[in-house]
Amino acid sequence: MNDKIINSELDAIQEPITNAPPEVKQIIAQVLNLEKAKLYLKSPRNINEEILQIIKNVIQ
């Protein structure tokens, strides 16, 4: 029974992402890839600017 509760909670958490428009999904995927690429850095620099650039590119 706990598995059903956990699965329904997980579905509720993921619902906004799974139902998002393609543009939003594209932004999410690119930002996740950017964050993965910078994980090894002690203090990733310019990540905010890069995220902003991703958003601008997808919107245009």
N, CA, C and O atoms as a Tripos MOL2 file, in Angstrom:
@<TRIPOS>MOLECULE
protein
  240   239    60     0     0
PROTEIN
NO_CHARGES

@<TRIPOS>ATOM
      1 N           0.8250   -1.1940    0.0000 N.3       1 MET1
      2 CA          0.0000    0.0000    0.0000 C.3       1 MET1
      3 C           0.8700    1.2590    0.0000 C.2       1 MET1
      4 O           0.5220    2.2450   -0.6500 O.2       1 MET1
      5 N           1.9680    1.2420    0.7010 N.am      2 ASN2
      6 CA          2.8640    2.3890    0.7190 C.3       2 ASN2
      7 C           3.4110    2.7000   -0.6610 C.2       2 ASN2
      8 O           3.6160    3.8650   -1.0000 O.2       2 ASN2
      9 N           3.6510    1.6560   -1.4710 N.am      3 ASP3
     10 CA          4.1350    1.8620   -2.8340 C.3       3 ASP3
     11 C           3.1300    2.6420   -3.6620 C.2       3 ASP3
     12 O           3.5140    3.4890   -4.4680 O.2       3 ASP3
     13 N           1.8540    2.3660   -3.4710 N.am      4 LYS4
     14 CA          0.8130    3.0870   -4.2110 C.3       4 LYS4
     15 C           0.7930    4.5550   -3.8120 C.2       4 LYS4
     16 O           0.6340    5.4350   -4.6590 O.2       4 LYS4
     17 N           0.9510    4.8100   -2.5420 N.am      5 ILE5
     18 CA          0.9680    6.1950   -2.0560 C.3       5 ILE5
     19 C           2.1850    6.9300   -2.6050 C.2       5 ILE5
     20 O           2.0810    8.0710   -3.0550 O.2       5 ILE5
     21 N           3.3280    6.2740   -2.5650 N.am      6 ILE6
     22 CA          4.5570    6.8900   -3.0690 C.3       6 ILE6
     23 C           4.4330    7.1670   -4.5570 C.2       6 ILE6
     24 O           4.8170    8.2390   -5.0240 O.2       6 ILE6
     25 N           3.8950    6.2020   -5.3090 N.am      7 ASN7
     26 CA          3.7340    6.3910   -6.7500 C.3       7 ASN7
     27 C           2.7730    7.5240   -7.0670 C.2       7 ASN7
     28 O           3.0220    8.3020   -7.9880 O.2       7 ASN7
     29 N           1.6790    7.6310   -6.3220 N.am      8 SER8
     30 CA          0.7290    8.7080   -6.5890 C.3       8 SER8
     31 C           1.3210   10.0700   -6.2230 C.2       8 SER8
     32 O           1.0520   11.0640   -6.8990 O.2       8 SER8
     33 N           2.1180   10.1200   -5.1660 N.am      9 GLU9
     34 CA          2.7890   11.3680   -4.8000 C.3       9 GLU9
     35 C           3.8190   11.7490   -5.8510 C.2       9 GLU9
     36 O           3.9390   12.9200   -6.2110 O.2       9 GLU9
     37 N           4.5590   10.7710   -6.3410 N.am     10 LEU10
     38 CA          5.5480   11.0240   -7.3830 C.3      10 LEU10
     39 C           4.8700   11.5090   -8.6590 C.2      10 LEU10
     40 O           5.3600   12.4320   -9.3110 O.2      10 LEU10
     41 N           3.7540   10.8980   -9.0170 N.am     11 ASP11
     42 CA          2.9870   11.3320  -10.1900 C.3      11 ASP11
     43 C           2.5160   12.7720  -10.0290 C.2      11 ASP11
     44 O           2.5550   13.5540  -10.9790 O.2      11 ASP11
     45 N           2.0720   13.1170   -8.8280 N.am     12 ALA12
     46 CA          1.5970   14.4750   -8.5820 C.3      12 ALA12
     47 C           2.7330   15.4900   -8.6940 C.2      12 ALA12
     48 O           2.5300   16.6100   -9.1630 O.2      12 ALA12
     49 N           3.9200   15.0940   -8.2650 N.am     13 ILE13
     50 CA          5.0780   15.9810   -8.3470 C.3      13 ILE13
     51 C           5.5090   16.1600   -9.7970 C.2      13 ILE13
     52 O           5.8490   17.2690  -10.2090 O.2      13 ILE13
     53 N           5.4960   15.0800  -10.5730 N.am     14 GLN14
     54 CA          5.9740   15.1260  -11.9520 C.3      14 GLN14
     55 C           4.9320   15.6550  -12.9320 C.2      14 GLN14
     56 O           5.2730   15.9960  -14.0640 O.2      14 GLN14
     57 N           3.6910   15.7290  -12.5240 N.am     15 GLU15
     58 CA          2.5940   16.1240  -13.4260 C.3      15 GLU15
     59 C           2.8290   17.4520  -14.1350 C.2      15 GLU15
     60 O           2.5970   17.5180  -15.3420 O.2      15 GLU15
     61 N           3.2730   18.5120  -13.4650 N.am     16 PRO16
     62 CA          3.4990   19.7720  -14.1890 C.3      16 PRO16
     63 C           4.5680   19.6510  -15.2790 C.2      16 PRO16
     64 O           4.4910   20.3150  -16.3130 O.2      16 PRO16
     65 N           5.5530   18.8050  -15.0380 N.am     17 ILE17
     66 CA          6.6130   18.6360  -16.0350 C.3      17 ILE17
     67 C           6.1290   17.7820  -17.1980 C.2      17 ILE17
     68 O           6.3750   18.1150  -18.3580 O.2      17 ILE17
     69 N           5.4480   16.6940  -16.8990 N.am     18 THR18
     70 CA          4.9900   15.8050  -17.9670 C.3      18 THR18
     71 C           3.9260   16.4530  -18.8380 C.2      18 THR18
     72 O           3.7910   16.1040  -20.0110 O.2      18 THR18
     73 N           3.1710   17.3860  -18.2840 N.am     19 ASN19
     74 CA          2.1260   18.0660  -19.0520 C.3      19 ASN19
     75 C           2.5690   19.4290  -19.5830 C.2      19 ASN19
     76 O           1.7610   20.1720  -20.1390 O.2      19 ASN19
     77 N           3.8310   19.7500  -19.4160 N.am     20 ALA20
     78 CA          4.3440   21.0520  -19.8680 C.3      20 ALA20
     79 C           4.4190   21.0880  -21.3970 C.2      20 ALA20
     80 O           4.5540   20.0530  -22.0490 O.2      20 ALA20
     81 N           4.3310   22.2950  -21.9530 N.am     21 PRO21
     82 CA          4.5000   22.4390  -23.4060 C.3      21 PRO21
     83 C           5.9110   22.0120  -23.8300 C.2      21 PRO21
     84 O           6.8250   21.9930  -23.0060 O.2      21 PRO21
     85 N           6.0870   21.6740  -25.1010 N.am     22 PRO22
     86 CA          7.4040   21.2200  -25.5800 C.3      22 PRO22
     87 C           8.5280   22.2150  -25.3010 C.2      22 PRO22
     88 O           9.6560   21.8100  -25.0190 O.2      22 PRO22
     89 N           8.2320   23.5050  -25.3790 N.am     23 GLU23
     90 CA          9.2600   24.5140  -25.1250 C.3      23 GLU23
     91 C           9.7730   24.4370  -23.7010 C.2      23 GLU23
     92 O          10.9740   24.5600  -23.4610 O.2      23 GLU23
     93 N           8.8740   24.2350  -22.7610 N.am     24 VAL24
     94 CA          9.2600   24.1520  -21.3530 C.3      24 VAL24
     95 C          10.0820   22.8870  -21.1200 C.2      24 VAL24
     96 O          11.0800   22.9180  -20.4000 O.2      24 VAL24
     97 N           9.6690   21.7860  -21.7220 N.am     25 LYS25
     98 CA         10.4320   20.5430  -21.5960 C.3      25 LYS25
     99 C          11.8310   20.7050  -22.1810 C.2      25 LYS25
    100 O          12.7960   20.1670  -21.6390 O.2      25 LYS25
    101 N          11.9450   21.4390  -23.2770 N.am     26 GLN26
    102 CA         13.2460   21.6850  -23.9010 C.3      26 GLN26
    103 C          14.1360   22.5070  -22.9680 C.2      26 GLN26
    104 O          15.3210   22.2100  -22.8150 O.2      26 GLN26
    105 N          13.5690   23.5290  -22.3530 N.am     27 ILE27
    106 CA         14.3300   24.3520  -21.4010 C.3      27 ILE27
    107 C          14.8010   23.4960  -20.2270 C.2      27 ILE27
    108 O          15.9620   23.5710  -19.8250 O.2      27 ILE27
    109 N          13.9050   22.6910  -19.6840 N.am     28 ILE28
    110 CA         14.2540   21.8350  -18.5420 C.3      28 ILE28
    111 C          15.3960   20.8980  -18.9150 C.2      28 ILE28
    112 O          16.3540   20.7570  -18.1550 O.2      28 ILE28
    113 N          15.3050   20.2610  -20.0690 N.am     29 ALA29
    114 CA         16.3370   19.3130  -20.4990 C.3      29 ALA29
    115 C          17.6870   20.0070  -20.6730 C.2      29 ALA29
    116 O          18.7160   19.4790  -20.2500 O.2      29 ALA29
    117 N          17.6840   21.1770  -21.2870 N.am     30 GLN30
    118 CA         18.9420   21.8880  -21.5160 C.3      30 GLN30
    119 C          19.5640   22.3880  -20.2150 C.2      30 GLN30
    120 O          20.7840   22.3520  -20.0510 O.2      30 GLN30
    121 N          18.7300   22.8500  -19.2970 N.am     31 VAL31
    122 CA         19.2400   23.3240  -18.0030 C.3      31 VAL31
    123 C          19.8100   22.1460  -17.2090 C.2      31 VAL31
    124 O          20.8560   22.2760  -16.5730 O.2      31 VAL31
    125 N          19.1340   21.0090  -17.2430 N.am     32 LEU32
    126 CA         19.6580   19.8290  -16.5470 C.3      32 LEU32
    127 C          21.0110   19.4110  -17.1160 C.2      32 LEU32
    128 O          21.9250   19.0690  -16.3650 O.2      32 LEU32
    129 N          21.1380   19.4380  -18.4340 N.am     33 ASN33
    130 CA         22.4170   19.0940  -19.0620 C.3      33 ASN33
    131 C          23.5060   20.0830  -18.6720 C.2      33 ASN33
    132 O          24.6450   19.6890  -18.4220 O.2      33 ASN33
    133 N          23.1650   21.3540  -18.6190 N.am     34 LEU34
    134 CA         24.1120   22.3790  -18.2020 C.3      34 LEU34
    135 C          24.5690   22.1370  -16.7630 C.2      34 LEU34
    136 O          25.7600   22.2120  -16.4630 O.2      34 LEU34
    137 N          23.6170   21.8470  -15.8810 N.am     35 GLU35
    138 CA         23.9690   21.6000  -14.4860 C.3      35 GLU35
    139 C          24.8430   20.3610  -14.3510 C.2      35 GLU35
    140 O          25.7930   20.3570  -13.5680 O.2      35 GLU35
    141 N          24.5330   19.3100  -15.1070 N.am     36 LYS36
    142 CA         25.3660   18.1060  -15.0670 C.3      36 LYS36
    143 C          26.7890   18.4200  -15.5130 C.2      36 LYS36
    144 O          27.7520   17.9080  -14.9410 O.2      36 LYS36
    145 N          26.9190   19.2580  -16.5290 N.am     37 ALA37
    146 CA         28.2410   19.6060  -17.0440 C.3      37 ALA37
    147 C          29.0550   20.4010  -16.0370 C.2      37 ALA37
    148 O          30.2850   20.3960  -16.0960 O.2      37 ALA37
    149 N          28.3940   21.0800  -15.1210 N.am     38 LYS38
    150 CA         29.0990   21.9330  -14.1620 C.3      38 LYS38
    151 C          29.2020   21.3140  -12.7700 C.2      38 LYS38
    152 O          29.7020   21.9590  -11.8480 O.2      38 LYS38
    153 N          28.7440   20.0940  -12.6050 N.am     39 LEU39
    154 CA         28.7610   19.4610  -11.2890 C.3      39 LEU39
    155 C          30.1650   19.3120  -10.7140 C.2      39 LEU39
    156 O          30.3480   19.4030   -9.5000 O.2      39 LEU39
    157 N          31.1420   19.0870  -11.5590 N.am     40 TYR40
    158 CA         32.4980   18.8520  -11.0790 C.3      40 TYR40
    159 C          33.1810   20.1280  -10.6040 C.2      40 TYR40
    160 O          34.2110   20.0610   -9.9350 O.2      40 TYR40
    161 N          32.6250   21.2870  -10.9390 N.am     41 LEU41
    162 CA         33.2380   22.5570  -10.5540 C.3      41 LEU41
    163 C          32.9390   22.8940   -9.0990 C.2      41 LEU41
    164 O          31.8380   22.6350   -8.6130 O.2      41 LEU41
    165 N          33.9080   23.4670   -8.4080 N.am     42 LYS42
    166 CA         33.6770   23.8810   -7.0240 C.3      42 LYS42
    167 C          32.6570   25.0080   -6.9610 C.2      42 LYS42
    168 O          31.7250   24.9790   -6.1560 O.2      42 LYS42
    169 N          32.8480   25.9940   -7.8160 N.am     43 SER43
    170 CA         31.8950   27.1010   -7.8590 C.3      43 SER43
    171 C          31.6010   27.4300   -9.3280 C.2      43 SER43
    172 O          32.3150   28.2060   -9.9620 O.2      43 SER43
    173 N          30.5470   26.8280   -9.8420 N.am     44 PRO44
    174 CA         30.2240   27.0690  -11.2540 C.3      44 PRO44
    175 C          29.9500   28.5500  -11.5010 C.2      44 PRO44
    176 O          29.1900   29.1870  -10.7710 O.2      44 PRO44
    177 N          30.5700   29.0720  -12.5250 N.am     45 ARG45
    178 CA         30.4200   30.4990  -12.8260 C.3      45 ARG45
    179 C          29.5420   30.6840  -14.0470 C.2      45 ARG45
    180 O          29.4940   29.8450  -14.9470 O.2      45 ARG45
    181 N          28.8580   31.7970  -14.0450 N.am     46 ASN46
    182 CA         28.0370   32.2110  -15.1760 C.3      46 ASN46
    183 C          26.8760   31.2640  -15.4820 C.2      46 ASN46
    184 O          26.3210   31.3140  -16.5790 O.2      46 ASN46
    185 N          26.5040   30.4140  -14.5460 N.am     47 ILE47
    186 CA         25.4230   29.4760  -14.8380 C.3      47 ILE47
    187 C          24.1010   30.2230  -15.0160 C.2      47 ILE47
    188 O          23.2770   29.8290  -15.8410 O.2      47 ILE47
    189 N          23.8950   31.2890  -14.2570 N.am     48 ASN48
    190 CA         22.6540   32.0510  -14.4040 C.3      48 ASN48
    191 C          22.5470   32.6640  -15.7930 C.2      48 ASN48
    192 O          21.4800   32.6570  -16.4060 O.2      48 ASN48
    193 N          23.6600   33.1920  -16.2800 N.am     49 GLU49
    194 CA         23.6610   33.7840  -17.6120 C.3      49 GLU49
    195 C          23.4100   32.7220  -18.6820 C.2      49 GLU49
    196 O          22.7100   32.9710  -19.6640 O.2      49 GLU49
    197 N          23.9890   31.5330  -18.4800 N.am     50 GLU50
    198 CA         23.7980   30.4520  -19.4430 C.3      50 GLU50
    199 C          22.3500   29.9530  -19.4370 C.2      50 GLU50
    200 O          21.7960   29.6380  -20.4900 O.2      50 GLU50
    201 N          21.7480   29.8820  -18.2670 N.am     51 ILE51
    202 CA         20.3360   29.4880  -18.1770 C.3      51 ILE51
    203 C          19.4670   30.5320  -18.8670 C.2      51 ILE51
    204 O          18.5390   30.1850  -19.5970 O.2      51 ILE51
    205 N          19.7610   31.7920  -18.6420 N.am     52 LEU52
    206 CA         19.0160   32.8660  -19.2990 C.3      52 LEU52
    207 C          19.1460   32.7590  -20.8120 C.2      52 LEU52
    208 O          18.1680   32.9590  -21.5320 O.2      52 LEU52
    209 N          20.3300   32.4510  -21.2990 N.am     53 GLN53
    210 CA         20.5540   32.3000  -22.7380 C.3      53 GLN53
    211 C          19.7630   31.1130  -23.2960 C.2      53 GLN53
    212 O          19.2200   31.1890  -24.3980 O.2      53 GLN53
    213 N          19.6980   30.0280  -22.5410 N.am     54 ILE54
    214 CA         18.8910   28.8640  -22.9630 C.3      54 ILE54
    215 C          17.4370   29.2780  -23.1280 C.2      54 ILE54
    216 O          16.7990   28.9550  -24.1310 O.2      54 ILE54
    217 N          16.9220   29.9910  -22.1420 N.am     55 ILE55
    218 CA         15.5190   30.4210  -22.1930 C.3      55 ILE55
    219 C          15.2810   31.3370  -23.3750 C.2      55 ILE55
    220 O          14.2960   31.1800  -24.0960 O.2      55 ILE55
    221 N          16.1870   32.3050  -23.5850 N.am     56 LYS56
    222 CA         16.0200   33.2230  -24.7290 C.3      56 LYS56
    223 C          16.0430   32.4770  -26.0480 C.2      56 LYS56
    224 O          15.2440   32.7740  -26.9360 O.2      56 LYS56
    225 N          16.9480   31.5100  -26.1960 N.am     57 ASN57
    226 CA         17.0530   30.7530  -27.4400 C.3      57 ASN57
    227 C          15.7940   29.9400  -27.7150 C.2      57 ASN57
    228 O          15.3500   29.8510  -28.8600 O.2      57 ASN57
    229 N          15.2230   29.3530  -26.6870 N.am     58 VAL58
    230 CA         14.0270   28.5310  -26.8750 C.3      58 VAL58
    231 C          12.8210   29.4060  -27.1990 C.2      58 VAL58
    232 O          11.9850   29.0370  -28.0230 O.2      58 VAL58
    233 N          12.7330   30.5540  -26.5570 N.am     59 ILE59
    234 CA         11.5840   31.4330  -26.7760 C.3      59 ILE59
    235 C          11.6070   32.0360  -28.1790 C.2      59 ILE59
    236 O          10.5550   32.2150  -28.7920 O.2      59 ILE59
    237 N          12.7940   32.3500  -28.6880 N.am     60 GLN60
    238 CA         12.8830   32.9810  -30.0120 C.3      60 GLN60
    239 C          12.5810   32.0230  -31.0790 C.2      60 GLN60
    240 O          12.6090   32.3810  -32.2560 O.2      60 GLN60
@<TRIPOS>BOND
     1     1     2 1
     2     2     3 1
     3     3     4 2
     4     3     5 am
     5     5     6 1
     6     6     7 1
     7     7     8 2
     8     7     9 am
     9     9    10 1
    10    10    11 1
    11    11    12 2
    12    11    13 am
    13    13    14 1
    14    14    15 1
    15    15    16 2
    16    15    17 am
    17    17    18 1
    18    18    19 1
    19    19    20 2
    20    19    21 am
    21    21    22 1
    22    22    23 1
    23    23    24 2
    24    23    25 am
    25    25    26 1
    26    26    27 1
    27    27    28 2
    28    27    29 am
    29    29    30 1
    30    30    31 1
    31    31    32 2
    32    31    33 am
    33    33    34 1
    34    34    35 1
    35    35    36 2
    36    35    37 am
    37    37    38 1
    38    38    39 1
    39    39    40 2
    40    39    41 am
    41    41    42 1
    42    42    43 1
    43    43    44 2
    44    43    45 am
    45    45    46 1
    46    46    47 1
    47    47    48 2
    48    47    49 am
    49    49    50 1
    50    50    51 1
    51    51    52 2
    52    51    53 am
    53    53    54 1
    54    54    55 1
    55    55    56 2
    56    55    57 am
    57    57    58 1
    58    58    59 1
    59    59    60 2
    60    59    61 am
    61    61    62 1
    62    62    63 1
    63    63    64 2
    64    63    65 am
    65    65    66 1
    66    66    67 1
    67    67    68 2
    68    67    69 am
    69    69    70 1
    70    70    71 1
    71    71    72 2
    72    71    73 am
    73    73    74 1
    74    74    75 1
    75    75    76 2
    76    75    77 am
    77    77    78 1
    78    78    79 1
    79    79    80 2
    80    79    81 am
    81    81    82 1
    82    82    83 1
    83    83    84 2
    84    83    85 am
    85    85    86 1
    86    86    87 1
    87    87    88 2
    88    87    89 am
    89    89    90 1
    90    90    91 1
    91    91    92 2
    92    91    93 am
    93    93    94 1
    94    94    95 1
    95    95    96 2
    96    95    97 am
    97    97    98 1
    98    98    99 1
    99    99   100 2
   100    99   101 am
   101   101   102 1
   102   102   103 1
   103   103   104 2
   104   103   105 am
   105   105   106 1
   106   106   107 1
   107   107   108 2
   108   107   109 am
   109   109   110 1
   110   110   111 1
   111   111   112 2
   112   111   113 am
   113   113   114 1
   114   114   115 1
   115   115   116 2
   116   115   117 am
   117   117   118 1
   118   118   119 1
   119   119   120 2
   120   119   121 am
   121   121   122 1
   122   122   123 1
   123   123   124 2
   124   123   125 am
   125   125   126 1
   126   126   127 1
   127   127   128 2
   128   127   129 am
   129   129   130 1
   130   130   131 1
   131   131   132 2
   132   131   133 am
   133   133   134 1
   134   134   135 1
   135   135   136 2
   136   135   137 am
   137   137   138 1
   138   138   139 1
   139   139   140 2
   140   139   141 am
   141   141   142 1
   142   142   143 1
   143   143   144 2
   144   143   145 am
   145   145   146 1
   146   146   147 1
   147   147   148 2
   148   147   149 am
   149   149   150 1
   150   150   151 1
   151   151   152 2
   152   151   153 am
   153   153   154 1
   154   154   155 1
   155   155   156 2
   156   155   157 am
   157   157   158 1
   158   158   159 1
   159   159   160 2
   160   159   161 am
   161   161   162 1
   162   162   163 1
   163   163   164 2
   164   163   165 am
   165   165   166 1
   166   166   167 1
   167   167   168 2
   168   167   169 am
   169   169   170 1
   170   170   171 1
   171   171   172 2
   172   171   173 am
   173   173   174 1
   174   174   175 1
   175   175   176 2
   176   175   177 am
   177   177   178 1
   178   178   179 1
   179   179   180 2
   180   179   181 am
   181   181   182 1
   182   182   183 1
   183   183   184 2
   184   183   185 am
   185   185   186 1
   186   186   187 1
   187   187   188 2
   188   187   189 am
   189   189   190 1
   190   190   191 1
   191   191   192 2
   192   191   193 am
   193   193   194 1
   194   194   195 1
   195   195   196 2
   196   195   197 am
   197   197   198 1
   198   198   199 1
   199   199   200 2
   200   199   201 am
   201   201   202 1
   202   202   203 1
   203   203   204 2
   204   203   205 am
   205   205   206 1
   206   206   207 1
   207   207   208 2
   208   207   209 am
   209   209   210 1
   210   210   211 1
   211   211   212 2
   212   211   213 am
   213   213   214 1
   214   214   215 1
   215   215   216 2
   216   215   217 am
   217   217   218 1
   218   218   219 1
   219   219   220 2
   220   219   221 am
   221   221   222 1
   222   222   223 1
   223   223   224 2
   224   223   225 am
   225   225   226 1
   226   226   227 1
   227   227   228 2
   228   227   229 am
   229   229   230 1
   230   230   231 1
   231   231   232 2
   232   231   233 am
   233   233   234 1
   234   234   235 1
   235   235   236 2
   236   235   237 am
   237   237   238 1
   238   238   239 1
   239   239   240 2
@<TRIPOS>SUBSTRUCTURE
     1 MET1         2 RESIDUE 1 A MET
     2 ASN2         6 RESIDUE 1 A ASN
     3 ASP3        10 RESIDUE 1 A ASP
     4 LYS4        14 RESIDUE 1 A LYS
     5 ILE5        18 RESIDUE 1 A ILE
     6 ILE6        22 RESIDUE 1 A ILE
     7 ASN7        26 RESIDUE 1 A ASN
     8 SER8        30 RESIDUE 1 A SER
     9 GLU9        34 RESIDUE 1 A GLU
    10 LEU10       38 RESIDUE 1 A LEU
    11 ASP11       42 RESIDUE 1 A ASP
    12 ALA12       46 RESIDUE 1 A ALA
    13 ILE13       50 RESIDUE 1 A ILE
    14 GLN14       54 RESIDUE 1 A GLN
    15 GLU15       58 RESIDUE 1 A GLU
    16 PRO16       62 RESIDUE 1 A PRO
    17 ILE17       66 RESIDUE 1 A ILE
    18 THR18       70 RESIDUE 1 A THR
    19 ASN19       74 RESIDUE 1 A ASN
    20 ALA20       78 RESIDUE 1 A ALA
    21 PRO21       82 RESIDUE 1 A PRO
    22 PRO22       86 RESIDUE 1 A PRO
    23 GLU23       90 RESIDUE 1 A GLU
    24 VAL24       94 RESIDUE 1 A VAL
    25 LYS25       98 RESIDUE 1 A LYS
    26 GLN26      102 RESIDUE 1 A GLN
    27 ILE27      106 RESIDUE 1 A ILE
    28 ILE28      110 RESIDUE 1 A ILE
    29 ALA29      114 RESIDUE 1 A ALA
    30 GLN30      118 RESIDUE 1 A GLN
    31 VAL31      122 RESIDUE 1 A VAL
    32 LEU32      126 RESIDUE 1 A LEU
    33 ASN33      130 RESIDUE 1 A ASN
    34 LEU34      134 RESIDUE 1 A LEU
    35 GLU35      138 RESIDUE 1 A GLU
    36 LYS36      142 RESIDUE 1 A LYS
    37 ALA37      146 RESIDUE 1 A ALA
    38 LYS38      150 RESIDUE 1 A LYS
    39 LEU39      154 RESIDUE 1 A LEU
    40 TYR40      158 RESIDUE 1 A TYR
    41 LEU41      162 RESIDUE 1 A LEU
    42 LYS42      166 RESIDUE 1 A LYS
    43 SER43      170 RESIDUE 1 A SER
    44 PRO44      174 RESIDUE 1 A PRO
    45 ARG45      178 RESIDUE 1 A ARG
    46 ASN46      182 RESIDUE 1 A ASN
    47 ILE47      186 RESIDUE 1 A ILE
    48 ASN48      190 RESIDUE 1 A ASN
    49 GLU49      194 RESIDUE 1 A GLU
    50 GLU50      198 RESIDUE 1 A GLU
    51 ILE51      202 RESIDUE 1 A ILE
    52 LEU52      206 RESIDUE 1 A LEU
    53 GLN53      210 RESIDUE 1 A GLN
    54 ILE54      214 RESIDUE 1 A ILE
    55 ILE55      218 RESIDUE 1 A ILE
    56 LYS56      222 RESIDUE 1 A LYS
    57 ASN57      226 RESIDUE 1 A ASN
    58 VAL58      230 RESIDUE 1 A VAL
    59 ILE59      234 RESIDUE 1 A ILE
    60 GLN60      238 RESIDUE 1 A GLN
